[in-house]
Every structure is written in structure tokens, then in C-alpha cells.
Amino acid sequence: MKVKSVLIVGCGDLGARAGALLHDRGWQVAGVRRSTDRLPAGFTGHRADYTEKGSLGFLEALEPDYLLATFNPAEMTVEGYRTGFLAAMQNTLAGLGAHRPRGIIMVSSTRVFAEREGGWVDETSELARDDPRALAIIEAERALLTSGHTACVVRFGGIYGAADGRLLARIRRGELCAPEPVRYTNRIHRQDCGGFLAHLLLAMADGVAPEPVYIGVDDDPAPRFEVESWLARELGVAARPGVRAPDSPGGHKRCRNRRLHASGYRLLYPDYRSGYRAVLEGEVKPPV
């Protein structure tokens, strides 16, 4: 039986996690990034900058069975988003040339949704029209989904899981957001990000056609103040509400993850309590 192969363009933390799970299943895993020194053992490295036009011309000759695109903004400006997402996707598709992978997945963001007042959204909800950074991501999604390739997009919510993450550092300083106005947050543990991406690729390999779009969040969208207050109690930190304003003052939403569950993926950390307890205790569950 032919060994399956996956090429991960922009192989950072999420790509490495998904790739490691596939490598454990016997897949050949290759990662593309500017520096290949930090790729996991067993990965084949390809040094390239996916934001540079013509830099990915070698993809066609590699003929990967599957491709996972995990892009990031080149910088936090609008142009940085256009370079890091739209140009990156255009360069990736051009680099594939005439090769047709059996499936392509792009990692995206729930930022693309228009909802700003705490309402519920799913994969069919209206997209942003007045956020130029979100529009750059939307254009990259559209470039992939209209390319003729078998492809899907996974829009992740707030990714967490690092013990030295910015939120935990702020809470340890006793800096909590204000309880009002209520701002809902959505999140997913980075182990579940890698697990879900690997799950989708394995499903494609089994002949399951993907939905065009998935929302990648846990089961518990929760008010930011609730999450921060709980973390403060877990850390034994005296709370000082209102010291820090919410990080997303422009709007908020609650994301449904029905398609994630319908795909058959089982979340390792279905809510912020289970996920952050694992972070605080230094534990990471093995994939199911």
C-alpha cells in the first residue's frame, strides 16, 4: 500500500501538531517554512518563504497527496494580512501547478464573521465587510475554495494552550477585564486544533468529502470576565476587575461547532476549564 503524504505550508505549531499525529499513523510529512531547524523529528523540511512570489515552485514536483496551509500575517498591518494570507494562498496554488492533491485544508479564523453583538454564528453566517484584515483572510479562503481543488477551510477561534501565554501572564499580574459590558469569547486548545486538522485529513484519505467550511472552537463560548475570574481563582490571584479592557473592543460573537462534532471529532478539551486545567497542571491528553 502506498504511503500517504502531506505537505504543510507554514509549518508552525499547529502544522507540527497535526503532522506529528499523521506521522504516527505512518504518513510521510513534509514542512515548508523559512527555517526548518525546528521541525519535528521525522519531518522532511523545505526552506522557503511562502509570501514571496515564485518561492513555492517546487511544490508541483513533490506531488503531495494532501496539503495543509497554516498561514500567519506577515505583520499586523492590513498589508501584512494581505501578504500573509492572500498572497500566500496565491503562491501556494501557483506552486502546485498541474498537480492536484487529493485534499487541501486552509487554517483560517473566526475573525472573518460579521457578527459583533454577541450573537450566534455558524459556518453559513454573514462575513465581515468593513474589517480589511478579515477581508484579506476571506479573499484567501475564496481563492482556495474556487480553485477547483478538493478543499476546505477551518476557522479557528482563540487558540490557547501555552503555559506562558499572554492571558495567563496578565492574570498572574492580577489584571482582569471589567465585568461589563459582557464580551463573549471563543477558544480551542491547540492540541484540539492539531487533532481536528489531522482528523479531517484522515477522513479525506478514507474518501469522506469535507464540508467547505468548519468552525474550530470548543463547546463553551463564555464571557471573557467569567474566564478570567475563574483563572484568577485557579491561580490564587487577587482579582482587580477593570484593570485591563477587553482585547477585542470592536465586537464579539458566539460560535457554534456543529460541523466539527458532525465530522466525528471528539474534543479533548470541550471547555475552558478542562483546557486551562491541563495547561496549569502541565498535562496534555493524547489524541483519541
DOMARZA-321961 format. One record per residue (C-alpha): residue in three letters; residue number from 1; y, z, x. Coordinates in Angstrom, 1 decimal, always signed. Layout:
<recs>
rec aa ALA; i NUM; north Y; up Z; east X
...
</recs>
This chain:
<recs>
rec aa MET; i 1; north +0.0; up +0.0; east +0.0
rec aa LYS; i 2; north +3.4; up -1.0; east +1.3
rec aa VAL; i 3; north +5.6; up +2.0; east +2.3
rec aa LYS; i 4; north +8.7; up +2.2; east +0.2
rec aa SER; i 5; north +12.1; up +2.2; east +2.0
rec aa VAL; i 6; north +15.5; up +3.5; east +1.1
rec aa LEU; i 7; north +18.8; up +2.8; east +2.8
rec aa ILE; i 8; north +21.5; up +5.5; east +2.4
rec aa VAL; i 9; north +25.0; up +4.2; east +3.0
rec aa GLY; i 10; north +27.4; up +7.0; east +3.9
rec aa CYS; i 11; north +24.5; up +9.4; east +4.6
rec aa GLY; i 12; north +26.2; up +12.8; east +4.4
rec aa ASP; i 13; north +24.9; up +16.0; east +2.9
rec aa LEU; i 14; north +23.8; up +14.6; east -0.5
rec aa GLY; i 15; north +22.2; up +11.5; east +1.0
rec aa ALA; i 16; north +20.4; up +13.6; east +3.6
rec aa ARG; i 17; north +19.0; up +15.9; east +0.9
rec aa ALA; i 18; north +17.8; up +13.0; east -1.3
rec aa GLY; i 19; north +16.4; up +11.2; east +1.7
rec aa ALA; i 20; north +14.5; up +14.2; east +3.0
rec aa LEU; i 21; north +12.8; up +14.6; east -0.3
rec aa LEU; i 22; north +11.8; up +10.9; east -0.2
rec aa HIS; i 23; north +10.7; up +11.1; east +3.4
rec aa ASP; i 24; north +8.4; up +13.9; east +2.5
rec aa ARG; i 25; north +6.9; up +11.6; east -0.1
rec aa GLY; i 26; north +6.1; up +9.0; east +2.7
rec aa TRP; i 27; north +9.2; up +6.8; east +2.2
rec aa GLN; i 28; north +10.9; up +5.1; east +5.2
rec aa VAL; i 29; north +14.5; up +6.4; east +5.1
rec aa ALA; i 30; north +17.5; up +4.9; east +7.0
rec aa GLY; i 31; north +21.0; up +6.2; east +7.0
rec aa VAL; i 32; north +24.3; up +4.4; east +7.7
rec aa ARG; i 33; north +27.2; up +6.5; east +8.9
rec aa ARG; i 34; north +29.8; up +6.3; east +11.7
rec aa SER; i 35; north +27.9; up +8.9; east +13.7
rec aa THR; i 36; north +24.2; up +9.1; east +13.4
rec aa ASP; i 37; north +23.7; up +12.2; east +15.6
rec aa ARG; i 38; north +23.4; up +14.5; east +12.6
rec aa LEU; i 39; north +20.9; up +12.5; east +10.5
rec aa PRO; i 40; north +17.8; up +14.5; east +9.7
rec aa ALA; i 41; north +14.6; up +14.1; east +11.8
rec aa GLY; i 42; north +12.6; up +11.1; east +10.7
rec aa PHE; i 43; north +15.6; up +9.0; east +9.5
rec aa THR; i 44; north +16.4; up +5.7; east +11.2
rec aa GLY; i 45; north +20.1; up +5.6; east +12.0
rec aa HIS; i 46; north +22.5; up +2.7; east +11.8
rec aa ARG; i 47; north +26.0; up +3.3; east +13.1
rec aa ALA; i 48; north +28.7; up +1.6; east +11.0
rec aa ASP; i 49; north +31.9; up +2.3; east +9.1
rec aa TYR; i 50; north +31.4; up +1.2; east +5.5
rec aa THR; i 51; north +35.1; up +1.0; east +4.9
rec aa GLU; i 52; north +35.5; up -1.9; east +7.4
rec aa LYS; i 53; north +35.1; up -5.4; east +6.0
rec aa GLY; i 54; north +32.1; up -7.1; east +7.5
rec aa SER; i 55; north +30.7; up -3.9; east +9.0
rec aa LEU; i 56; north +27.6; up -3.9; east +6.9
rec aa GLY; i 57; north +26.4; up -7.5; east +7.5
rec aa PHE; i 58; north +23.1; up -6.1; east +8.9
rec aa LEU; i 59; north +22.0; up -4.8; east +5.5
rec aa GLU; i 60; north +20.5; up -8.1; east +4.4
rec aa ALA; i 61; north +18.2; up -8.3; east +7.4
rec aa LEU; i 62; north +17.0; up -4.7; east +6.8
rec aa GLU; i 63; north +15.8; up -5.7; east +3.3
rec aa PRO; i 64; north +15.6; up -2.1; east +1.9
rec aa ASP; i 65; north +13.6; up -1.6; east -1.3
rec aa TYR; i 66; north +16.3; up +0.8; east -2.6
rec aa LEU; i 67; north +19.9; up +1.6; east -1.7
rec aa LEU; i 68; north +21.8; up +4.8; east -2.3
rec aa ALA; i 69; north +25.6; up +4.7; east -1.8
rec aa THR; i 70; north +27.2; up +8.1; east -1.2
rec aa PHE; i 71; north +30.9; up +7.3; east -0.5
rec aa ASN; i 72; north +33.9; up +9.5; east +0.1
rec aa PRO; i 73; north +37.6; up +8.8; east +0.1
rec aa ALA; i 74; north +38.9; up +7.7; east +3.5
rec aa GLU; i 75; north +41.7; up +10.1; east +2.9
rec aa MET; i 76; north +43.1; up +11.9; east -0.1
rec aa THR; i 77; north +45.8; up +9.3; east -0.9
rec aa VAL; i 78; north +45.4; up +6.6; east -3.5
rec aa GLU; i 79; north +44.8; up +4.0; east -0.8
rec aa GLY; i 80; north +42.2; up +6.3; east +0.8
rec aa TYR; i 81; north +40.3; up +6.4; east -2.5
rec aa ARG; i 82; north +40.5; up +2.6; east -2.8
rec aa THR; i 83; north +39.2; up +2.2; east +0.7
rec aa GLY; i 84; north +36.6; up +4.9; east +0.4
rec aa PHE; i 85; north +35.2; up +3.7; east -2.9
rec aa LEU; i 86; north +36.2; up +0.2; east -4.0
rec aa ALA; i 87; north +36.3; up -1.4; east -0.5
rec aa ALA; i 88; north +33.2; up +0.4; east +0.5
rec aa MET; i 89; north +31.3; up -0.9; east -2.5
rec aa GLN; i 90; north +32.5; up -4.4; east -2.0
rec aa ASN; i 91; north +31.5; up -4.2; east +1.7
rec aa THR; i 92; north +28.0; up -2.9; east +0.7
rec aa LEU; i 93; north +27.4; up -5.7; east -1.8
rec aa ALA; i 94; north +28.6; up -8.3; east +0.6
rec aa GLY; i 95; north +26.4; up -6.8; east +3.3
rec aa LEU; i 96; north +23.3; up -7.2; east +1.2
rec aa GLY; i 97; north +23.9; up -10.9; east +1.0
rec aa ALA; i 98; north +21.0; up -12.6; east -0.8
rec aa HIS; i 99; north +18.8; up -9.5; east -0.6
rec aa ARG; i 100; north +18.0; up -7.9; east -4.0
rec aa PRO; i 101; north +16.9; up -4.3; east -3.7
rec aa ARG; i 102; north +14.7; up -3.0; east -6.5
rec aa GLY; i 103; north +17.4; up -0.5; east -7.3
rec aa ILE; i 104; north +20.8; up +0.7; east -6.2
rec aa ILE; i 105; north +22.4; up +4.1; east -7.0
rec aa MET; i 106; north +26.1; up +5.0; east -6.5
rec aa VAL; i 107; north +27.3; up +8.6; east -6.4
rec aa SER; i 108; north +30.4; up +8.9; east -8.5
rec aa SER; i 109; north +32.5; up +11.7; east -10.0
rec aa THR; i 110; north +33.2; up +13.2; east -13.4
rec aa ARG; i 111; north +36.9; up +12.8; east -12.4
rec aa VAL; i 112; north +36.7; up +9.3; east -14.0
rec aa PHE; i 113; north +36.7; up +10.7; east -17.6
rec aa ALA; i 114; north +40.0; up +10.6; east -19.5
rec aa GLU; i 115; north +39.4; up +14.0; east -21.3
rec aa ARG; i 116; north +41.9; up +16.7; east -20.2
rec aa GLU; i 117; north +42.0; up +19.2; east -23.0
rec aa GLY; i 118; north +38.6; up +20.9; east -22.6
rec aa GLY; i 119; north +36.7; up +18.6; east -25.0
rec aa TRP; i 120; north +33.1; up +17.5; east -24.5
rec aa VAL; i 121; north +32.3; up +14.2; east -22.8
rec aa ASP; i 122; north +29.1; up +12.2; east -22.2
rec aa GLU; i 123; north +28.3; up +9.0; east -20.4
rec aa THR; i 124; north +30.0; up +6.9; east -23.1
rec aa SER; i 125; north +33.3; up +8.8; east -23.2
rec aa GLU; i 126; north +36.6; up +7.2; east -22.5
rec aa LEU; i 127; north +37.6; up +6.7; east -18.9
rec aa ALA; i 128; north +40.9; up +7.6; east -17.3
rec aa ARG; i 129; north +43.7; up +5.1; east -17.4
rec aa ASP; i 130; north +46.5; up +6.9; east -15.6
rec aa ASP; i 131; north +44.8; up +8.5; east -12.6
rec aa PRO; i 132; north +45.0; up +6.0; east -9.7
rec aa ARG; i 133; north +42.3; up +7.9; east -7.7
rec aa ALA; i 134; north +40.0; up +7.9; east -10.7
rec aa LEU; i 135; north +40.7; up +4.2; east -11.2
rec aa ALA; i 136; north +39.6; up +3.4; east -7.7
rec aa ILE; i 137; north +36.2; up +5.1; east -8.4
rec aa ILE; i 138; north +35.9; up +3.3; east -11.7
rec aa GLU; i 139; north +36.6; up -0.1; east -10.1
rec aa ALA; i 140; north +33.8; up +0.6; east -7.5
rec aa GLU; i 141; north +31.4; up +1.6; east -10.3
rec aa ARG; i 142; north +32.3; up -1.6; east -12.2
rec aa ALA; i 143; north +31.8; up -3.7; east -9.1
rec aa LEU; i 144; north +28.3; up -2.4; east -8.8
rec aa LEU; i 145; north +27.3; up -2.4; east -12.5
rec aa THR; i 146; north +28.5; up -6.0; east -12.9
rec aa SER; i 147; north +27.0; up -7.3; east -9.7
rec aa GLY; i 148; north +23.7; up -8.4; east -11.2
rec aa HIS; i 149; north +21.7; up -5.8; east -9.2
rec aa THR; i 150; north +19.5; up -3.2; east -10.9
rec aa ALA; i 151; north +21.8; up -0.3; east -10.5
rec aa CYS; i 152; north +23.1; up +3.0; east -11.9
rec aa VAL; i 153; north +25.9; up +5.4; east -11.3
rec aa VAL; i 154; north +25.6; up +9.2; east -11.1
rec aa ARG; i 155; north +28.9; up +11.0; east -11.9
rec aa PHE; i 156; north +28.6; up +14.5; east -10.4
rec aa GLY; i 157; north +30.7; up +17.4; east -11.4
rec aa GLY; i 158; north +31.9; up +20.2; east -9.0
rec aa ILE; i 159; north +29.3; up +20.2; east -6.2
rec aa TYR; i 160; north +28.7; up +23.7; east -4.6
rec aa GLY; i 161; north +26.1; up +25.4; east -2.5
rec aa ALA; i 162; north +27.6; up +26.2; east +0.9
rec aa ALA; i 163; north +27.9; up +29.9; east +1.8
rec aa ASP; i 164; north +31.2; up +29.2; east +3.5
rec aa GLY; i 165; north +32.6; up +27.1; east +0.6
rec aa ARG; i 166; north +36.3; up +27.3; east -0.2
rec aa LEU; i 167; north +35.8; up +29.0; east -3.6
rec aa LEU; i 168; north +33.7; up +31.8; east -2.1
rec aa ALA; i 169; north +36.2; up +32.2; east +0.7
rec aa ARG; i 170; north +39.1; up +32.6; east -1.8
rec aa ILE; i 171; north +37.2; up +35.1; east -3.9
rec aa ARG; i 172; north +36.4; up +37.2; east -0.9
rec aa ARG; i 173; north +40.1; up +37.4; east -0.3
rec aa GLY; i 174; north +40.5; up +38.7; east -3.9
rec aa GLU; i 175; north +42.3; up +35.6; east -5.1
rec aa LEU; i 176; north +41.4; up +34.8; east -8.7
rec aa CYS; i 177; north +42.9; up +32.3; east -11.1
rec aa ALA; i 178; north +44.6; up +33.5; east -14.2
rec aa PRO; i 179; north +42.5; up +34.1; east -17.4
rec aa GLU; i 180; north +44.9; up +31.9; east -19.4
rec aa PRO; i 181; north +45.2; up +29.1; east -20.1
rec aa VAL; i 182; north +41.4; up +28.6; east -20.3
rec aa ARG; i 183; north +40.2; up +25.9; east -17.9
rec aa TYR; i 184; north +36.6; up +24.7; east -18.2
rec aa THR; i 185; north +34.8; up +23.7; east -15.1
rec aa ASN; i 186; north +31.6; up +21.8; east -14.5
rec aa ARG; i 187; north +29.3; up +22.2; east -11.5
rec aa ILE; i 188; north +26.0; up +21.4; east -9.9
rec aa HIS; i 189; north +24.2; up +22.9; east -6.9
rec aa ARG; i 190; north +24.0; up +20.4; east -4.0
rec aa GLN; i 191; north +20.2; up +20.9; east -3.9
rec aa ASP; i 192; north +20.1; up +19.6; east -7.5
rec aa CYS; i 193; north +22.3; up +16.7; east -6.5
rec aa GLY; i 194; north +19.8; up +15.6; east -3.9
rec aa GLY; i 195; north +16.9; up +16.4; east -6.2
rec aa PHE; i 196; north +18.2; up +14.3; east -9.0
rec aa LEU; i 197; north +19.0; up +11.3; east -6.8
rec aa ALA; i 198; north +15.5; up +11.4; east -5.4
rec aa HIS; i 199; north +14.1; up +11.8; east -8.9
rec aa LEU; i 200; north +15.9; up +8.6; east -10.1
rec aa LEU; i 201; north +14.7; up +6.6; east -7.1
rec aa LEU; i 202; north +11.1; up +7.7; east -7.5
rec aa ALA; i 203; north +11.4; up +6.8; east -11.2
rec aa MET; i 204; north +12.7; up +3.4; east -10.3
rec aa ALA; i 205; north +9.8; up +2.9; east -7.9
rec aa ASP; i 206; north +7.4; up +3.7; east -10.8
rec aa GLY; i 207; north +9.0; up +1.0; east -12.9
rec aa VAL; i 208; north +11.4; up +3.1; east -15.0
rec aa ALA; i 209; north +14.6; up +1.2; east -15.8
rec aa PRO; i 210; north +17.6; up +3.5; east -15.2
rec aa GLU; i 211; north +20.4; up +4.2; east -17.6
rec aa PRO; i 212; north +23.6; up +2.6; east -16.3
rec aa VAL; i 213; north +25.4; up +5.9; east -16.0
rec aa TYR; i 214; north +24.3; up +9.6; east -15.7
rec aa ILE; i 215; north +26.4; up +12.8; east -15.6
rec aa GLY; i 216; north +25.1; up +15.1; east -13.0
rec aa VAL; i 217; north +26.1; up +18.7; east -14.0
rec aa ASP; i 218; north +24.2; up +21.9; east -14.8
rec aa ASP; i 219; north +23.7; up +23.2; east -18.4
rec aa ASP; i 220; north +26.7; up +25.6; east -18.4
rec aa PRO; i 221; north +30.3; up +24.3; east -18.3
rec aa ALA; i 222; north +32.2; up +27.6; east -18.1
rec aa PRO; i 223; north +35.8; up +28.8; east -17.9
rec aa ARG; i 224; north +37.0; up +29.0; east -14.4
rec aa PHE; i 225; north +38.1; up +32.6; east -14.8
rec aa GLU; i 226; north +34.7; up +33.6; east -16.1
rec aa VAL; i 227; north +33.0; up +32.1; east -13.0
rec aa GLU; i 228; north +35.5; up +33.6; east -10.6
rec aa SER; i 229; north +35.3; up +37.0; east -12.2
rec aa TRP; i 230; north +31.5; up +37.0; east -12.0
rec aa LEU; i 231; north +31.6; up +36.0; east -8.4
rec aa ALA; i 232; north +34.1; up +38.8; east -7.6
rec aa ARG; i 233; north +31.8; up +41.3; east -9.2
rec aa GLU; i 234; north +28.8; up +40.0; east -7.3
rec aa LEU; i 235; north +30.7; up +40.2; east -4.0
rec aa GLY; i 236; north +32.1; up +43.6; east -4.8
rec aa VAL; i 237; north +35.7; up +42.4; east -4.5
rec aa ALA; i 238; north +38.6; up +43.9; east -6.4
rec aa ALA; i 239; north +39.9; up +41.3; east -8.8
rec aa ARG; i 240; north +43.5; up +40.2; east -8.7
rec aa PRO; i 241; north +43.8; up +37.7; east -11.6
rec aa GLY; i 242; north +46.6; up +35.2; east -11.4
rec aa VAL; i 243; north +47.0; up +35.3; east -7.6
rec aa ARG; i 244; north +45.7; up +31.7; east -7.5
rec aa ALA; i 245; north +46.4; up +29.0; east -10.0
rec aa PRO; i 246; north +43.5; up +26.7; east -11.2
rec aa ASP; i 247; north +42.7; up +24.0; east -8.7
rec aa SER; i 248; north +42.8; up +21.3; east -11.5
rec aa PRO; i 249; north +46.0; up +22.0; east -13.5
rec aa GLY; i 250; north +46.1; up +18.4; east -14.8
rec aa GLY; i 251; north +43.2; up +18.8; east -17.2
rec aa HIS; i 252; north +39.7; up +20.0; east -17.9
rec aa LYS; i 253; north +36.6; up +18.9; east -19.8
rec aa ARG; i 254; north +33.0; up +20.0; east -20.7
rec aa CYS; i 255; north +30.3; up +17.6; east -19.5
rec aa ARG; i 256; north +27.0; up +17.0; east -21.3
rec aa ASN; i 257; north +23.9; up +16.3; east -19.2
rec aa ARG; i 258; north +21.6; up +15.0; east -21.9
rec aa ARG; i 259; north +20.6; up +11.9; east -19.9
rec aa LEU; i 260; north +19.8; up +14.0; east -16.9
rec aa HIS; i 261; north +17.3; up +16.0; east -19.0
rec aa ALA; i 262; north +16.0; up +12.9; east -20.7
rec aa SER; i 263; north +15.1; up +11.4; east -17.3
rec aa GLY; i 264; north +12.6; up +14.2; east -16.8
rec aa TYR; i 265; north +14.5; up +16.0; east -14.1
rec aa ARG; i 266; north +14.3; up +19.8; east -14.2
rec aa LEU; i 267; north +17.3; up +21.6; east -12.8
rec aa LEU; i 268; north +16.6; up +24.1; east -10.0
rec aa TYR; i 269; north +19.8; up +25.9; east -10.9
rec aa PRO; i 270; north +20.7; up +25.4; east -14.6
rec aa ASP; i 271; north +23.8; up +27.6; east -14.5
rec aa TYR; i 272; north +26.4; up +29.0; east -12.1
rec aa ARG; i 273; north +24.8; up +32.5; east -12.0
rec aa SER; i 274; north +21.4; up +31.2; east -10.7
rec aa GLY; i 275; north +23.0; up +28.8; east -8.3
rec aa TYR; i 276; north +25.5; up +31.2; east -6.8
rec aa ARG; i 277; north +23.0; up +34.0; east -6.6
rec aa ALA; i 278; north +20.9; up +31.7; east -4.4
rec aa VAL; i 279; north +23.9; up +30.9; east -2.3
rec aa LEU; i 280; north +24.8; up +34.6; east -1.9
rec aa GLU; i 281; north +21.3; up +35.6; east -1.1
rec aa GLY; i 282; north +20.8; up +32.7; east +1.3
rec aa GLU; i 283; north +18.0; up +31.2; east -0.7
rec aa VAL; i 284; north +17.3; up +27.6; east -1.6
rec aa LYS; i 285; north +14.5; up +26.7; east -4.0
rec aa PRO; i 286; north +12.1; up +23.9; east -3.1
rec aa PRO; i 287; north +12.2; up +20.8; east -5.2
rec aa VAL; i 288; north +9.9; up +20.6; east -8.2
</recs>
